[in-house]
């Protein structure tokens, strides 16, 4: 694991470097940073501020984003497979088409997040707050939504096969009109 400061990462990114595998950016302030297309697999970003950052098409496989602030970040088409996002703040984040399969989003805040067409197979969303989130067309096969808040969430054409919804709040949830 290589320790790196936020300004060093941004300088390297601006110089064309994209591979930051296993870098340690714990508590880094990367608010509004453009890291589109970067490779941050197995990176440590716990407690980092990535609010309003552009992380579209970024690879964050098995990254540690425990408690990170990703509110209003653009993670469209990103790969967060197996990532640790427990307690992360993703309010208003754009995760459309993102891969979050087997990620840990326990007690994560995803209020009004866009997760349309996202891959969330076997994802842990225990007690996650998905109030008003767009999960239309998402794949939540075998996902754990125990105690999750899905109030006003859009689940139109969402695959919930084998998903655990025990104790989940589905008040006002938008389901397929045809079901």
Secondary structure, DSSP 8 states (H G I E B T S, - for coil): -EE--HHHHHHHHHTT--B-TTEE-TT-B-TT-B-TT-B-TT-B-TT-B-TT-B-TT-B-TT-B-TT-B-TT-B-TT-B-TT-B-TT-B-TT-B-TT-B-TT-B-TT-B-TT-B-TT-B-TT-B-TT-B-TT-B-TT-B-TT-B-TT-B-TT-B-TT-B-TT-B-TT-B-TT-B--TT-
